[in-house]
Amino acid sequence: MFSKEESRQLKQEFWTSFGKSFPRKWILYNTKLKDVSFKFHFDNKKALVALDLEDSLEHRIKYWEKLVALQSILKDEFLPEAIYEEEFFLENGKEISRVYVPLGHKVSIHNKNTWQEVMVFFNDIMSRFEAFFLEYKDIIEG
């Protein structure tokens, strides 16, 4: 087991290392669409890349319908492994809508032996996710 401080330091070390290994500016929260953001997630069980629709139910429904309409394009041309969940509950109980791609097996941010694999996964999946988003942003925003 790791103390909270050791865990915090490992997480900080991972994200710093990721930024140095793949130095680029990701879209993340800067989608220019209200309540729409990209996320990297890595904890002691899993790693995933997500496009989250949060907060305003009105915006969630609007953007979700567009993403569902574009689902075959996303899966056929960009991310065949993408998973759509209209009702996704975060650990804090908050309900969002999420399109995400998980790494297919268990990894842990506490295990440095998995870091390189996760970094490569994040770079690959987020690059393809962003390419889809940038190409179809006008339709999603519609």
C-alpha positions as CSV (number, residue, x, y, z in Angstrom):
1,M,0.0,0.0,0.0
2,F,1.0,3.6,-0.6
3,S,0.4,6.5,1.7
4,K,-1.7,9.3,0.3
5,E,1.5,11.4,-0.1
6,E,3.4,8.6,-1.9
7,S,0.4,8.1,-4.2
8,R,0.1,11.8,-4.9
9,Q,3.8,11.9,-5.7
10,L,3.6,9.0,-8.0
11,K,0.6,10.5,-9.9
12,Q,2.5,13.8,-10.2
13,E,5.6,12.0,-11.5
14,F,3.5,10.1,-14.0
15,W,1.8,13.2,-15.4
16,T,5.1,15.1,-15.5
17,S,6.8,12.2,-17.3
18,F,3.8,12.0,-19.8
19,G,4.1,15.7,-20.6
20,K,7.8,15.4,-21.2
21,S,7.5,12.2,-23.3
22,F,4.6,13.5,-25.4
23,P,5.0,17.3,-25.4
24,R,2.0,18.7,-27.1
25,K,-1.0,20.8,-26.2
26,W,-4.1,18.6,-25.9
27,I,-7.6,20.0,-26.4
28,L,-8.9,18.7,-23.0
29,Y,-11.2,21.4,-21.5
30,N,-10.6,23.8,-24.4
31,T,-13.2,22.3,-26.7
32,K,-15.0,25.6,-27.1
33,L,-18.3,23.7,-26.4
34,K,-20.0,24.3,-23.1
35,D,-19.9,21.3,-20.8
36,V,-17.8,19.2,-23.3
37,S,-14.3,18.1,-22.4
38,F,-11.7,15.4,-23.1
39,K,-10.1,13.5,-20.1
40,F,-7.2,11.2,-19.5
41,H,-7.9,8.9,-16.6
42,F,-5.3,6.6,-14.9
43,D,-5.7,5.2,-11.4
44,N,-4.7,2.0,-9.7
45,K,-7.0,-0.2,-11.8
46,K,-7.5,1.2,-15.3
47,A,-6.6,3.8,-17.9
48,L,-8.9,5.4,-20.4
49,V,-9.4,8.4,-22.6
50,A,-12.9,10.0,-22.5
51,L,-15.0,12.7,-24.1
52,D,-17.4,13.8,-21.3
53,L,-20.6,15.7,-21.5
54,E,-21.4,17.2,-18.2
55,D,-23.6,19.6,-16.2
56,S,-26.4,21.1,-18.3
57,L,-28.9,18.4,-19.3
58,E,-29.9,20.5,-22.2
59,H,-26.3,20.6,-23.6
60,R,-25.8,16.9,-22.8
61,I,-28.8,15.9,-24.8
62,K,-27.9,18.2,-27.7
63,Y,-24.3,17.0,-28.0
64,W,-25.2,13.3,-27.2
65,E,-27.6,13.1,-30.1
66,K,-24.9,14.5,-32.5
67,L,-22.3,12.0,-31.2
68,V,-24.7,9.1,-31.6
69,A,-25.4,10.2,-35.1
70,L,-21.6,10.2,-35.8
71,Q,-21.0,6.9,-33.9
72,S,-20.4,4.8,-37.1
73,I,-17.9,7.4,-38.4
74,L,-16.1,7.5,-35.1
75,K,-15.9,3.7,-34.9
76,D,-15.2,3.0,-38.5
77,E,-12.6,5.7,-39.2
78,F,-11.1,6.7,-35.8
79,L,-11.7,4.5,-32.8
80,P,-13.4,1.1,-33.4
81,E,-13.1,0.4,-29.6
82,A,-15.1,3.5,-28.5
83,I,-17.8,2.8,-25.9
84,Y,-20.9,5.1,-25.7
85,E,-22.6,5.5,-22.3
86,E,-25.4,8.0,-22.2
87,E,-25.8,7.6,-18.4
88,F,-22.4,7.3,-16.8
89,F,-21.9,7.8,-13.1
90,L,-18.7,9.3,-11.8
91,E,-17.2,8.1,-8.4
92,N,-18.8,11.2,-6.8
93,G,-22.2,10.1,-8.0
94,K,-22.6,12.8,-10.6
95,E,-24.3,11.6,-13.8
96,I,-22.7,12.5,-17.2
97,S,-22.7,11.1,-20.7
98,R,-19.4,9.7,-21.9
99,V,-17.7,8.3,-25.0
100,Y,-14.5,6.6,-24.0
101,V,-11.8,4.1,-24.9
102,P,-10.4,2.0,-22.1
103,L,-7.0,0.2,-22.2
104,G,-8.0,-3.4,-22.5
105,H,-6.4,-4.7,-19.4
106,K,-5.7,-3.8,-15.8
107,V,-2.9,-1.3,-15.2
108,S,-1.9,0.8,-12.1
109,I,-0.5,4.3,-11.8
110,H,1.4,2.9,-8.8
111,N,3.3,0.4,-11.0
112,K,5.9,2.3,-13.0
113,N,6.3,-0.8,-15.3
114,T,2.9,0.1,-16.8
115,W,3.6,3.8,-17.4
116,Q,5.2,3.6,-20.8
117,E,2.3,1.5,-22.2
118,V,-0.3,3.9,-20.8
119,M,1.6,6.9,-22.1
120,V,1.7,5.4,-25.6
121,F,-2.0,4.4,-25.3
122,F,-3.0,7.9,-24.2
123,N,-1.1,9.6,-27.0
124,D,-2.5,7.3,-29.7
125,I,-6.1,7.3,-28.5
126,M,-6.3,11.0,-27.7
127,S,-4.7,11.9,-31.0
128,R,-7.3,10.0,-32.9
129,F,-10.1,11.2,-30.6
130,E,-9.1,14.8,-31.2
131,A,-8.8,14.3,-35.0
132,F,-12.4,13.1,-35.0
133,F,-13.5,16.0,-32.9
134,L,-11.8,18.6,-34.9
135,E,-13.1,17.2,-38.2
136,Y,-16.7,17.0,-36.9
137,K,-16.8,19.8,-34.4
138,D,-19.2,21.9,-36.5
139,I,-21.7,19.0,-36.7
140,I,-21.4,18.3,-33.0
141,E,-21.9,21.9,-32.1
142,G,-24.7,22.3,-34.7
